Amino acid sequence: MKLYYFSEMPHHEFPDEEGDKYPSLRLEFPNRFFDREKAAANYQRYLTEYEFADQAGFDGLMINEHHSTPSCVNVGVNMTAAVLARTTRRAKILLLGNILPIEDNPVRMAEQLAMADLISGGRVLSGFVRGVGVETWWSNTNPVHNRERFEECHDLILKCWTEPGPFRWEGRHYHFRHVNPWCLPLQKPHPPIWIPGTASPETAVWAGRRGYTYVPFLVPFEIARELFEYYRQGAAEVGRTVTADNLGFLICAVTAETKAKAIEAGRHFVWRMGPTLRAPTEYFAPVGMRSRAGTQFALRARPRSLATMSYQELLDGQFIVAGTPDEVIDRFARVQRELGVGHLLLEAQESRMDHPTTMRSIELMGAKVIPAVAAL
């Protein structure tokens, strides 16, 4: 099983009591609380941690993108990928990912991803996401067209990568008279494509039909297994064989020399589960964004909000793993046994977890956890 390092690059330098005054930290929380000098320092810090994770032996470096929220100030996943492509040497660069339904120029996105792949020497894993509802509000796009735009944007990007130009594209949502990108990815026919999921059976089936790596985020094991079954259903429809390499899973994780230190560090993940997910329902699921089946599945996938769970409940539910290297190895082995995944994505820094704690966790993961997990 391969391990991937991930940070949402949060900006949690404001007083929590100020955030509590607003319906949500997303969209609503005023940017007057943004600290420019601290943010500049944070970017340097986060990139240093990613570079150290590469040196420590992580198989991949996961990055994502969100907007109008202090929970994630990585607002340009392709930009970050290009930076890491130049400053790291061996780990895969996993973009999970580009929010396709809010993209107005898929051709430019295809060029940017190709450029990152070329700079990295062919290390890009290109994740495509439908995004949360917040990004739909932020971009002023129609949630009813979310899936249609996702699939058409995906199709045009793949055509940019795999078919010679110039050609014309006349779709329902995208129109280009002249498509002829002069920047193509190093990997042929294109970088591997990954798809995340939490509550959409349709997305799991769609990914299975195409053989893309599929990764549920922070859901109970039983929900992940059900989503994997939908994925296998899609794969079976086209005669594809599903292996562990097709499946991944994301959790929060930190390790330290003692259990007490790890437990204390892991408490920072509670902010990620609570305040950053607090919002009116329509912020995350605008009317029309999900199908009826997706809405029904979402209710089962999250019968209880992560924001209402105690720290101990989050630990018991395997949403957060915090312990000594040996304890972490044991927990990761359980994930592998329960789900049969070949990729484990670790949200490994969050909130106010300090730089020394983060670096020590990365170091211990590289020295003790990664070698043990590689054999699973």
N, C-alpha and C positions, 0 to 999 in steps of 0.2 A: 504494500500500500504506500502511495506517495503522499507527502505532506506539503501543504502550500501555506505560506505566510500571508496574512491579510490585516490591514488596518484601514478603518474608514476615514482616517485623518481628521478626527473631530476637533472642534474649536470650543472647548468647554471652560473658557477662562472667565465666564460671567457668573454672577451670584445666582444660585439655583432659585432663590426666592423671586428674582426678577422673571425668570422663565415661567414660574408658577402662575404669574399674573395673566397669562395669555392662554387661549384655548389650545394652542399647539406651538411647539418649537419650530415646526415646519410651516412655512408661508407666513405665519402670523407674528413671529418673534422679531422685533425691529432690529435692523442691522446697525443701529447705533451702539449696540453692545459688541460689535466686531472690533477687535484690537489689532490694528494693522501691524504694529511691531511684533506682537506675540505671534500673529499668524505667519509673518515672514520667518521667524525663528522656528515655528512648528514645521513648516515645509522642509527646512533644512534637516530638522530632527527626524521627521518621518522618512525622508529619503535615505538618511544615514542608516536607519533601522532596516529598511528594505535591502540596502547594499550589504549590511551585515548578515541578514538572513540568507542572501545568496552565498556569501562566504562560509556560513555555518553549515550549508549542505541542504537547505530546503529545496525540494524538487521544483517548486514554482513560487512565484510572487503574484498574488492576486490583487487586483486593483478594481475599484468600482467608481461610480459617479452618481452624485445627487445634487440637487439644487435648492436654494432658498431654505437651508437648514444648517444649524451649527453641528449637527451630528456627522456631517460629511462635507468637508470643504475641498475635496478633490472634485473639482467642477469640470475637468477635462481629461477623461480617461485616456484618450489617445495621446495627449500631451505628456501625461505621466509615463505612459508606455514608452514613448520616444526617449524620455530622460533615462529611464531604467535600462532601456536597450543599450544606451551608450555607457552607463556607469556600472552595469553588472556584467558577469561573464558566462555563467553557466545555467542558472535557473530559467525555467520557462516563464514567460510573462503572460499571465492569465488576465485578460480583460473581461470582467464579468459584471457589468460590461457596458457596451454601447446601447443606448435606449432608442431602439429603432423607430417606434411610432412617433417620436417627437422630432425626428430628423427630416429636414427639408431638402437635403442634398446627399443622397446615398452615394453618388459618384465621388464626391469629395471625401466622404467617410472611407470608401474603398481605397482611395489614394493614401489617406493618412495611415490606415492600418498596414498597407503595403510598405509604406516608408518605415514604419516602426519595425516591421518584420525584416526589412533589408538591413537596417541599422543593427538589429540584434543578432544578425547571422541566422535568422530563421527560427527564432525562439518564441514567436507570438502564438498564443492560443486565443482565438477571437470569440469571445462570448457575446451573444446577442440577447437583449432582455426586452420585455414589454414595458417594464418600469412600474413603479407604484403610481397611484393616482395623483400624488403631489406633483410629479413631473408633468402630468397632463395639465393641471392648473397652471403651473409655472410657464409652460410653453404655449398655453392658450390653444391647445389642440382638442378636437372633438373626441371624447372617450368612446363614442359609438364606433369610431373607425380604428380603434387601437389595434385590434388583431389584423384587420385588413392592411393597415399601413406597415405593421410589423412584417407580415409575410411578403408584401410587395417590395419593401425596402431590402429585405434579405435576398430576394430573387435578383434584384438589380445589382446588389453588391457582388453576388456570386457570378453574375454574367460579366461584370467588369473584370473579375479576376480570371475567368476561364475562357472567354470568347474574344477573338481579335476584334479590335475596333478599326475604323469608326462604325458605330451602329446607332440606330434610333430607338428610343424607348417611349412608348405611349401606353401608360397604364391607367389605372383609375385614379391614383393619388400622385403619381410622379410622371412628368413629361420632360423629356430631353431630346432635342433635335439632333444632338451630336455628342456621342459618348466615345471617347478615345483616350483613356487614361494612360499617361506616359510614366506610370509608376506602378509596377506590378510586384506582388509578394515574391519573396525568395522561395518559399515552400510551394510545391506543386502537388495538386492543382491549385491549392489555396491553404492557408493556415487552418488547423483543426478548429472546428466550431463547437462551442459549449453553450448549453442552455440551462438557466436556473429555473426553479419552480417552488412554489409553496402551496398553491391552491387551484391549479388549473389542469384538469384531466386532459383537455384538448392540447395544451402545450406539451404534455408528456407524450401523448400519442404522436404528435407532429414530430417531436425530436426523435422518437423511436423509429419512425419511418425513414428518417434521414441518417440514422446511425450517429447522431451527435452525442457527445458526452452530456449527461443530464444530472443536475445537482440540486436536490431540495435544500432549502435554507431553514435552519432552526425550527424544525417541526418534530413532533414525537415520532419515535421509531415506527409505530404502526401506520402513521400517515405516510412516511417515507416509503415503506414497503408497498402501500397501495399505489402511490405514484409510480413506483418502479414497475408495478404490474401493468399500469396503463402504458408505460414506456415499452414494455415487452410486447404488449398487444399491438402497438404500432409497428414494432420491429417484425413481428410475426406476419403482419399483413403483406410485407414486401420480401419475406424470406431472409431477414437479417438475423444473425446469431448475436445474442447479447452476452458480453463478458464483463468482468469486473472493471475493465478499462473504460466501459461505457457509463459507469455509475460513480457518482461522488456524493459527498455530504458535507454540510457546513455547520460548525459549532464554534463556540467561544472557548479559548483555552489559554492557560498560563501555567508555568511551572517555576519552582524555586527550590532552594536547598532544603527548606523545611515546609511541612504542610501548613504551618501557621502563616508563614510568609506568603505562600501561594494563595491561601484562602483570603488573606487580607487584600492581595492584589486583585483577585478575581471579583471582589465586590464592585469594582469599577464597571464591570459589564452590566450591572443592574441598571445603570443609567441608560445603556443602549436598549435594554428590554422595556424600560418604563417610560421616563419623560420623553424620549425621542419618538416613541410610538403613540404617545397621547395626542389624539386629534379627533375632531368630528368624523364620523364614519365616511362621509362623502369625500374627505380629503384623500383617503387611501383607496376608496372604491367608488369613484363617481358613477352615477347612474348610466348604465349602458356599456361600461368598460368590461364587465364580466358577463358571460353567458349565464343562463339560469342554472345549468349544471355546475359551472364554476362557482357561482354564489353559494349553492347548496354545499359543495365540497368545502369551500372556505369556512363555512360555519362548523363543519365537523373537524377540519384541520386545526381550528383555533376555538374549541368549545369554551376555553378560558383564556383570556388575554394574558400574554407573557407579563404585561405591566402589572397584573394583579398578583403575580406569584412572588413569594418570598425568595430570598437568596438561596435558602436551603432547598426549596422546591425546585428552583432552577438547576441547582447542582444535582439533585436526585433525578431530575428528568433528563439529564445529560445535555441540557442546553448550554451549560457552562461546565468546563472541566478545569479544576484547579487542584494541584497537588505536587508532590515530589516527582522527579522523573519516573521512578518506578510505578507510582500510582497513575501517572498520566499514560504510561505505556499500557497499563492494565485497562484503563478506560478506552483508549483508542482500539485496543484489541477487541473489546466488547462491541464497539461500533462496527468493526469489520466483521465480526461473527454474526451480529444481528442483521446487517444490511448487505454484506457481500460486496462492498464498494472497493474500488481501486484507488480512489482519490479522497483524501480528507483535507478539507479547507479549514484553516484555523483563523478565526478572527482573534488575533493574538495581542492586540493593543487597543485600548478603548478608554474614552473619557479622560480622567486625570491620572491614569497609570503613568508613573514618571519614567523618564528615559533610562536611568540605571536599572530599574526593575524590568523594563522591557528588554533591554540588551542582555541582562543576565538570563532571562527566560529563553531568548533566542539562542544564547550560548549553550544552555543546558539541553535544549531541544536538539541542537546539532550534535552535541557530544554524546548524548545518551539515548534520546527518544528516537530520532530519525534512523539510526542504525538498527534499532530493535524493530521498529515498525516496518522497515523495508522488507523484512523477512515474512511479514504476515501475508 
